[in-house]
Amino acid sequence: MPPTTVRGITTGNEYVRGDATTPLGKGPKVIAHVCNDLSGWRKGFVLAVPRRWPERETAYRRWHRDRAGNDFGLGAAQVVQVDRLLWVANMVGQHGIRTGSKGVPVRYAASA
C-alpha cells in the first residue's frame, strides 16, 4: 500500500529497493537500526553499517561495554552522527539473538 497524505501527515509505508546505508532524498536523515542486548553482530544489516561507518560500531560497543554506568538496555537508543546530515539510531529492541520458548528475540514494546 503506498503512503497516503491526509492534512499534511503522511501515513503508510513506501518500499524502496536499494542500499539502506545510502538513504535517498534531501535533508537530514536517520537510519533506524534495531540491535540486540548482547552486542552480538552475526549477520544481516548490522554488518553493512560498520563497513561504511566504523565509528558507529565503536560507539555501540563502548555503550554496551560501559552499560553498568549508562542507560544501555531494552528500550534504550543511541544516536551516532555518521555524516553531516546523517545519523544512525541504535535502538536496543531485541533480547538475545535466538528464537526460543518465549518466541522471537525482538521485543516490539521496547522498540516503540
C-alpha angles and dihedrals in degrees: 000000000000119000118274125211118213121173091345095308119114118214133181132039132285114202116214125183119222144074111330090204088064105055118197129234137044130289133029118343137189124203107210113214124182110213133189124245094241098065086237115154112185112144146339131039093347090071095051095056100060091045086063099033114020091178090067092059091046091053093047094048091048090050090052094043092052094042093124088069102036143046098272110142143086110330096019123121134200120196116205122189109224100169138010094277101014133088133176115218111208103202117188100219103136128077109211125328107266136073110242143158090305093055132247118355094238111101104204094190090057090052095052 
